Amino acid sequence: MPEGTESAAGNEGAAPESAPGSRKLTIVAAGDNLIHDVIIQAAEKDGTHDFTPFYAPVKPLIQDADIAFINQETLLGGKDFGYSGYPRFNSPQAVGSALLDAGFDVINHANNHVMDKGEGAVFATMDFWDARPHGVYLGIRRSQALRDTPLVIEKNGIRLGFLAYTYDTNGLPAPKDKPYLVSLIDTQKMAKELKDLRQRCDFLVVSMHWGTEYEQAPNRRQEELARFLARHQADLIIGHHPHVLQPVVTLPRPDAGKTLCFYSLGNFLSAQDANPTLLGGLLYVRLAKTESGTAVEQAGLIPLVTHYEEGYEAFRVYPLYDYTETLAAAHRNKTRSNLSLSYLRSLADKAAGALLLDANPFK
């Protein structure tokens, strides 16, 4: 699908639309796909890279959703910009191919690492996505005209509007003559974009790269921005950047609606080794559209575990409900920091509470 266009995502597998009450749509969303250098090395074989095995345990969950979002934390500039990890990331474009293979179709790049390799790598990342018809990317644009073009994806008779913003770009700003290149948090601009998109969609989704790294509670600025988004009638806030799970809350809106806010989904895949960074979450939302409007019918959080073993090998992302004591015992952190299955479950309970999903919601 061309980026920055108001377009239809298709209706493959959609339910019959003869009756308004039959219109359903499921959304999943993952947090930070943070590709460290050891992950690049683990994916390398015979001069090429294959990241698809890393996502295999969660692939059925992603593919069963109608819409699947992820925050791609690192650039996909390709080998011309040099593959690198922290602090200035650039990943093989095979990462993007693996995400598409896993089932992701909405990819966010509005995050603090997007300018790590300069504007050339941003354009190379857009070139990669533009050459693939099944992925829509957020937060980076080639022109002001494209930045100003609302992004609406229609599927199963439901129109989803998407916006994405980041708090900063690590002190590496977009070129002065290209302010449209990266979508930054600016409430004046956001208010205009929210108002415009709200009129064009049934359900408004906002991706927010915000918060304080490694803090398991939202900071004051996050809470202020969440209330701002609720006042402007956002339906769903997808938060990321802290690299750990943060709570899920529901915020009231002036129109008597509600805004569902996932403050942070934590990491999806990374090589970070503090125990809390090993537990992320997959947002799950099921929508229902009736004659009275579009509403959340079910919402929850599926906890995810980043698994890797000694020597930074065998990277995998597992749903917590499929993670076993045997796997936990093989994790690199088991002997280094006493990682346990009970600890991971306690983190999940703390963040999700009653919204914790301990089984596959598609079954």
N, C-alpha and C positions, 0 to 999 in steps of 0.2 A: 504494500500500500504506500503511495507517495506520502512523504512526510508533510505535515503542516496543512493538510487538506481536510475539508469536511467530506467524509467518505464513508462508504458502507463496508463493513468487515465480512459480509457474507452471512448466510444462514445455514451453513452445513450442520446437519444434526439438530436443527431447531424444531421445537414443537409446532404443530399446526397452529396457525394464527386465526382461525375462524372465530374463536371466542376470545374476547379481551382477557378473561380470567385465566387463560391458558398460557399467557406470556410470562416466562420465567427466564432468569439469567443468573449464572454463577460467576463470581469474581474470586480469584485468589491473588495474593500479592506477597512477594518476598522482599526481604531487606537487602543488606549490602553484599553484593557479589564482589568481594575484595581480593583481587588476584595478586598475592605476594609472589616474590621471585621463586620461592620453593615450590609453589603450586605450578608455576610455569615449568620448572624443572621436572616435576613429577609427571607432567603431561607430555613431556618430550619423548619422542621415539623415532629414530632414524631420520632426524632432521625436520620432522613435522610435529604437530601438537594435536592431541586428542583429549578433550576435556569431558567428553560425553559420559564416560564411566562415573565421574564424580557426582553427577546428578541423577544417575540411574535409579537409586532407591526412592526418589521423590517424583520421578517422571510420571507415573500413573496419576498422581494427584494433580500435577500441572496440566496434563493433557485432558483430564476430565472436565476442567473448567472451561467455560465459554470465553472468558477473558483472563489472561494471566499477566501480571505486572511484576517487574523486578527493577531494583535500583542497581544498574551496572556502575559500580563505584570507580572503575578504572577505564581509561581510554582504550579504544580498539584501533589505534593508529597503525598497527602493523609493523613489520620488521624495519621499515625505512626510518622509523623514529627510535629504534632500539628498544628491545624488551627490557622492562625494569619493574622493580617492586618499590617498596617504601624508600624515600619519601615522595618521589615523583614517578607515578605509575604509568606504564604503557603495556598493554597486553596483546598477545596474538589474537588476530581476528577469528581464530578457531574458537575462542571463548564465545563470541556471538553466535557462531554456527551451532555450538553445543546448547546454548540457551534456546535457540529456535527448535532444535531437535527435542529438547525437553518439553516444549510446548509454550514457552513464553512468547507473547506477541506484543506487549507494551513495555518498552525499555526506557527507563529514565536515565538521563545523563546530567541533570541539573544537580550537581554535587560539588563538593569543595576540591575534588581532584581533576575536574574537567579541563583546566588550563595547564596541567602539569607539564605538557610537552609543547605548549604554544598553540596558536590558532591552526597551524598546519595539521596537527594531529586531530584537532576537532573536526576539521573538514574531511580528513581521511576516515574518521569514524562515521561521519554522515554518508560518505561515499559507500562505505561498507553496507550500511542499512538500506540506502536507496537502491542498491543492486539486488535487494532481496524483497520480494513482494509481500511477505507475510509478517513483517515486523514494523511496528510504529514506534518511533522514538520521541521522547519528550525532553524539553528543557534546553535544547540547542537548535539553532535555526540559521539558515543561510542568508536571510535577508529580513528587513523590517516587515516587508509585505507578508512573508511567511510567519513571522512572529505574531502578526496581527490577525492571522487567519485562524478562526476557532477550530479546535480539533474535536470532532464528534465521531464516534464509532457507533454504528447501528448494528445490532445483532438481536435476533429473536424478537424483533419489533420494539426493542428498547434502545433509546438513544443515550449513550454515555458521553459526557463531556469530560475532557482531561486538561488539567493545568499542572505545571511543575515549577518549583522554585528552590533555590539554595541560598543559605545565609551568606556564603562567601566562596571565594576560589583560592584560598590559601595565599593571599597577597599577590597573586598572579592575575591581574585583571584582563578582561577582554580588551581588544584594541579599541581605542577611543572612537574610531570611525566605524566600529561594529558593535554597538551596545546591545544589539539584538542577539548576539552570538550565544549568550548564556542568560537564562532567566533567573534574575536575582530577586530576593525578597525585598519588595518595595510596596508598601501598603497602598500608596496612591495609585500606582499602576495596576496592582492586583485588584483593587476595588473595581476599576473599569473593566478588566478582563473577566472577573467573576460575574459582573452584571450582564455583560454581553453574552457570555456562555450560558448563564442560567436560563436565558430566554430560548436557547436553542436545543436544550437537552432535557431528558427525563430524570437523569441522575448525574450529579456533578461530583467528580473525583478530583482531589487536589493532593499532589505529591509534595511533601515538605522535607527538605534536607535541613535539619535544625538540631538544637539541643547541645548538651555537653557530653563529650565522649566518656563512656564507662560509668555514667551516672544512671542508676536504675529508677530515677524519678524525673519527670519533666521539670525544666527550670521555668522561672517566671516568664521569660520571653516566649517560650513555647506555649504556655497557658494563655498569654495575651493574644498570640497569633491564632490559636485555636478558637478563642472566643470571637476574634475578628472574622475568621472564616465562617463560623456559625452565623454571625450577623449577616453575612453575605450569602447565606443559604447553601453553603457546601453541604453535600450529603455524606461524603466519606473523606477522611483525611488519612493518608498513608504516610507515616513518619519513619525516618531513618537517619542515620549518622552516628548515634551514640554507640553502636556496635554491641549493645546489650538490649535486652527486652525492657520496655517501659509499659506502664499500664494502658489499658483500654478504657475509654470513658465515653459517655453520651452527653452531649451538650444541647441545651435548649436553643431554639431559634425564634426570632421575632414573628415568623409566619406560622408558629405553633408546630413546626416540624422539628426534627432532631438531626444533629450531626454526630456521626459515629467517628471517633478519633482514636486511631492506633498510634500512640505517641512515638513508639519506636519498635520496629520489627527485629532489631538486632542484626546480627550477621546471617547471611545465607551460606556463603562459603568464604573462609579466610584461613590464614595460618596463625592468627593471634592465639596466644596460649594462656591468658588469664581465664580461669574457669567460667566466669559469667559470659565471656565472649563466645563460648562454644555452644550456647543455647540461643537460637533465633526463633522466629515464628513465621508461619504462613497464615496470613489473613484469609478468612473464608467468609464470603457474603453471598447469600442467595436473595435475589430480588424478585418481586412479583409486581406486574403491571396490570391494573384493573381500570375500569372506567373512572375511578376516583383518583387515580394517580399511581406513582411508582413508589414502593416502600420496601424496606429491608424485612424479609420474611424470616431469615435466620442469619446469625453472625457468630463468629467464633475465631479462636486462634489455635492452630495446630502447631505445637512445639516441634522444632527441628534441631538436630544435633549435628555439628560439624565434627566428623570423625577423621583422625589421621593417626598414624602409628609412628613408632620410633624411626628417626631418619626422615621425617616428613614424607611418609609414603602412605599409600592406600587412602587418599582423600576421598571422602564420601559425605553426602548429606542424607541423613536418615530422619524420618518422622520419629518422634520420641516413642510413640506407641509400638514401633518396630525395633527400637533399640534395646539390645539385650545386655545382660550382665557379662556375657562373654565378650561382646564388643567393647563394653566399658572397660573391661580388664585389659584389653589390647590397646586402648587409647594411650597415646604418648603421655598424656597428663595423669594417668592413673597412679604411677609411682612418683611422679614429680610433684603433684599438688593434690593428691588424694581425690581425684575425680571419681564420682560415684553416680549410679543411676538415681539413687534417692535424692542426692543433691540437685540433679538436673530437674527432677520432678518438683522439688520444692520451689525452684526458680520459676518454673512454668506456672505453678499455682499462684505464686505471688503476683505475677504480671497479669494473668488472664482471669483468675478467679472463676466465676460461674461461666465465663465464656470459653474456658479451656475445652478443646475438643480432643478426646482421648481415643478417637477411632476415625477411620476414613469417612467423611461426611457424604461421599458420593456413593457409598454402598448401603 
